């Protein structure tokens, strides 16, 4: 499984953050799970195994922080469904806003 975080450079500057600062918070999040299998294979792109489900799933709390939604541009979760069709791409931001709308 994989997860990708893309930050909006204009929003970062407006909010007084930089990309590395935000990525370090995400890196720390994954490190807390003591997973040696989650690796950042390129900037903002984290890859792990099926055993890392909890670490990836717990990123659902990011929108409830005081910084994440202010600076994120795109956020994707790629999951291998095991059906031979490859990775399924989930737009986490879209899903967050859909759930928020339903619950409002």
PyMOL commands that set and color helices and strands:
alter all, ss='L'
color gray80, all
select helices_A, chain A and resi 9-15+19-32+50-64+68-71+92-103
alter helices_A, ss='H'
color red, helices_A
select strands_A, chain A and resi 2-7+39-42+45-47+72-80+87-91
alter strands_A, ss='S'
color yellow, strands_A
deselect
rebuild
show_as cartoon
